[in-house]
C-alpha cells in the first residue's frame, strides 16, 4: 500500500468522486478524500441527489423523515462532513459546474429503495418523476460530463456495477461515471470490497490495477465527518450504526480497482 496520497490512483490529480447521496462519500471514501485534499491533489465530489427518500435515525431528527425538510438538512450535514475532510470542491448534479451548458439548474431527487429478502436493495415502486432513475439518463450523463470536463478530472471513482448493495441510484452512478470516463478517455476506479471473492469477471480488471489506501492518519477526520451525518447513522466507538441497527466497522483501509474501458468491436 502506497502511503503517499500523491501516488494514489496511479498519481493522477483531480480525481472526481461520484456518489449517490450525502453520507456515501464519507462511509466508503472519506479517508481517501481527506488524504488527497491534504496532499493538494484537488479531489472533486459530485453528489447526485440530496437523499430525499432516506430513512432517518431514531432521535432528534426523526421528524424529518418523509418531509421537505430532510433534503436541506442533509445538505447541511454534507457541508459539515466535507469541512471535516478538508474537501473544498463539491457540486450537486444538475447545478453548475455539474450542469450542461445553457440549461437551467435542476434537482435530481433520490429514487428511494426497498429491501429484498436477501438483504440487498431494489428499486422502489414509488419513485417520483424527478427521481434520478426516472429522468432521461442522457440529461444526467451530460451534466456529469460537464462536471468532469469543467474540473479537468484526471480519473473518476464511483461504485462497482451493482452499486455496492443494489441501490438503483448507486447502480446508475456507476453507469454514468463509467460512461463519462470512457468518453473522456480517463481511468475509472470502482470502490472495492476487501472481500476479493465479490469481484466481477477478472476480464474486467487489469493486472495489478488494485489499490488499498491505509487511511489511518486521516481516520479521526473520517470519524468526525461520519458524525456530521446524524440523520443517517450514529458512531459507536469504531463502528457505524445504520438506521436499521446494522453495525459496520469504520474502514481504516479503503480499496479500489481500476476497471478496463469497454473495447469497440
Secondary structure as UniProt FT lines:
FT   HELIX           5..11
FT   STRAND          15..19
FT   TURN            22..23
FT   HELIX           24..38
FT   TURN            39..40
FT   STRAND          44..47
FT   TURN            52..53
FT   TURN            60..61
FT   HELIX           62..64
FT   TURN            65..66
FT   HELIX           69..85
FT   STRAND          89..92
FT   TURN            93..94
FT   TURN            96..97
FT   TURN            101..102
FT   STRAND          113..115
FT   TURN            117..118
FT   STRAND          121..123
FT   TURN            125..126
FT   TURN            129..130
FT   TURN            132..134
FT   HELIX           137..151
FT   STRAND          155..158
FT   TURN            161..165
FT   HELIX           168..184
FT   STRAND          187..192
FT   HELIX           196..198
FT   HELIX           202..204
FT   STRAND          205..214
FT   HELIX           216..218
FT   HELIX           219..228
FT   TURN            230..232
FT   STRAND          233..236
FT   TURN            237..238
FT   STRAND          239..242
FT   TURN            243..244
FT   STRAND          247..249
FT   STRAND          253..259
//
